[in-house]
Amino acid sequence: MSASPEVAARVLDALARRGRSLAVAESLTGGLVTATFVEVPGASAVLRGGVVAYATDLKAALLGVDRVLLAARGAVDPDVAVAMARGVRERLTADVGLATTGVAGPDPQDGQPVGTVHVAVVTGDVCEVRSLELPGDRGAVRAAACAAVLALASEVLGAEP
C-alpha cells in the first residue's frame, strides 16, 4: 500500500463538491498525510491544516485526547486515534478529521510491536477506525499508514474511483 496523491485528490474533490473542510492529526506519519494532501493543486480550498502531535503529552495538550485514556492504554490505541481525529476536527474547525497513530519502529512502544497502526476518520455523522499490523521498516510502515488513512477517508466519504 503506497501513499497515493490520486486518492488524496479524490478525497479533496469529494469534500469540495460538498463544501466541506478537512483537518489532519498525525503521530507516526509525522506530517506525511498532510503533505500528501498539499501536493494536490487546490488543496487549500478544503484542507484547514494538520497537527503533528508526535509526543504523547501533545496528543492531550493540542488535540484534547483524554489524559486518563493515554495513561491507561498509551498512544497506540484505536480509541486514541478516534480522539485525535475528533480533536483536530474541533480544534481546526473542520467538517472531517483524520488521524494516524502507531509504531513505526525501530522499537516497540507502549507494549505494542512495530507495525501496529490505528487510523481514524471522524465526520459529523461517522466515526470509523481501522487497526492494522503493517510490515516493513520504518519508512514502509509510515507510508502504509498514510495510504491506509487516505483509503479509509476515501471509503467513508464515497470518493472511490
CORCOR-V238860 format. One record per residue. N is the residue number from 1. SS is DSSP state (H for helix, E for strand, L for the rest). PHI is phi in whole degrees, 0 to 359 (* if undefined). OMEGA is omega in radians with two decimals (NA if undefined). Layout:
# CORCOR-V238860
N & SS & PHI & OMEGA
N & SS & PHI & OMEGA
This chain:
# CORCOR-V238860
1 & L & * & 3.14
2 & L & 239 & 3.12
3 & L & 292 & -3.03
4 & L & 245 & 3.04
5 & H & 299 & 3.11
6 & H & 294 & 3.11
7 & H & 293 & 3.10
8 & H & 301 & 3.13
9 & H & 297 & 3.12
10 & H & 295 & 3.12
11 & H & 297 & 3.14
12 & H & 298 & 3.13
13 & H & 296 & 3.13
14 & H & 299 & 3.12
15 & H & 291 & -3.13
16 & H & 299 & 3.14
17 & H & 297 & 3.14
18 & H & 262 & -3.12
19 & L & 68 & -3.08
20 & L & 248 & -3.09
21 & L & 244 & -3.01
22 & E & 225 & 3.00
23 & E & 224 & -3.05
24 & E & 232 & 3.02
25 & E & 246 & -3.07
26 & E & 230 & 2.99
27 & L & 241 & -3.04
28 & L & 299 & -3.12
29 & L & 281 & 2.96
30 & L & 54 & 3.13
31 & L & 104 & -3.10
32 & H & 297 & -3.14
33 & H & 295 & 3.13
34 & H & 300 & 3.12
35 & H & 298 & 3.12
36 & H & 295 & 3.06
37 & H & 295 & -3.08
38 & H & 295 & 3.08
39 & L & 297 & -3.09
40 & L & 278 & 3.10
41 & L & 302 & 3.14
42 & L & 86 & -3.12
43 & H & 303 & -3.07
44 & H & 296 & 3.10
45 & H & 288 & -3.06
46 & L & 236 & -3.02
47 & E & 283 & 3.10
48 & E & 280 & -3.13
49 & E & 159 & 3.13
50 & E & 220 & 3.09
51 & E & 237 & 3.03
52 & E & 262 & 3.12
53 & L & 253 & -3.04
54 & L & 288 & 3.13
55 & L & 280 & -3.09
56 & H & 302 & -3.11
57 & H & 296 & 3.12
58 & H & 287 & 3.06
59 & H & 299 & 3.08
60 & H & 283 & -3.03
61 & H & 294 & -3.05
62 & H & 266 & -3.02
63 & H & 247 & 3.11
64 & L & 77 & 3.09
65 & L & 294 & -3.10
66 & L & 302 & -3.14
67 & H & 297 & 3.11
68 & H & 294 & 3.08
69 & H & 299 & 3.14
70 & H & 298 & -3.14
71 & H & 292 & -3.08
72 & H & 283 & -3.00
73 & H & 243 & -3.05
74 & L & 85 & -3.06
75 & L & 281 & -3.07
76 & L & 263 & -3.01
77 & L & 204 & -3.14
78 & H & 298 & 3.11
79 & H & 292 & 3.06
80 & H & 292 & 3.10
81 & H & 301 & 3.12
82 & H & 297 & 3.14
83 & H & 297 & 3.09
84 & H & 296 & -3.14
85 & H & 296 & 3.09
86 & H & 297 & -3.10
87 & H & 297 & -3.12
88 & H & 291 & 3.09
89 & H & 299 & -3.14
90 & H & 290 & -3.04
91 & H & 295 & -3.10
92 & L & 259 & 3.13
93 & L & 47 & 3.12
94 & L & 248 & 3.10
95 & L & 282 & -3.09
96 & E & 230 & 3.07
97 & E & 240 & 3.05
98 & E & 243 & 3.10
99 & E & 210 & 3.02
100 & E & 229 & 2.99
101 & E & 212 & -3.12
102 & E & 167 & -3.10
103 & L & 239 & 3.12
104 & L & 272 & -3.13
105 & L & 101 & 0.28
106 & L & 275 & -3.06
107 & L & 246 & 3.03
108 & L & 298 & 3.11
109 & E & 220 & 3.10
110 & L & 52 & 3.13
111 & L & 77 & -3.12
112 & E & 257 & -3.14
113 & L & 285 & 3.05
114 & L & 304 & 3.13
115 & L & 99 & 3.07
116 & E & 285 & -3.06
117 & E & 220 & 3.04
118 & E & 232 & 3.10
119 & E & 236 & -3.09
120 & E & 219 & 3.03
121 & E & 228 & 3.12
122 & E & 232 & 3.02
123 & L & 240 & 3.07
124 & L & 295 & -3.05
125 & L & 250 & -2.94
126 & L & 236 & 3.02
127 & E & 225 & -3.12
128 & E & 237 & 3.08
129 & E & 227 & 3.10
130 & E & 232 & 3.11
131 & E & 254 & -3.01
132 & E & 227 & 2.94
133 & E & 242 & -3.02
134 & L & 260 & 3.13
135 & L & 275 & 2.99
136 & L & 109 & 3.13
137 & L & 279 & -3.08
138 & H & 308 & -3.13
139 & H & 296 & -3.13
140 & H & 293 & 3.13
141 & H & 295 & 3.14
142 & H & 296 & 3.13
143 & H & 296 & 3.14
144 & H & 292 & 3.08
145 & H & 295 & 3.09
146 & H & 299 & 3.14
147 & H & 298 & -3.12
148 & H & 294 & -3.13
149 & H & 289 & 3.06
150 & H & 295 & 3.13
151 & H & 296 & 3.12
152 & H & 296 & 3.10
153 & H & 299 & 3.12
154 & H & 299 & 3.12
155 & H & 294 & -3.08
156 & H & 299 & -3.07
157 & L & 270 & -3.13
158 & L & 66 & -3.09
159 & L & 259 & -3.13
160 & L & 295 & -3.11
161 & L & 296 & NA
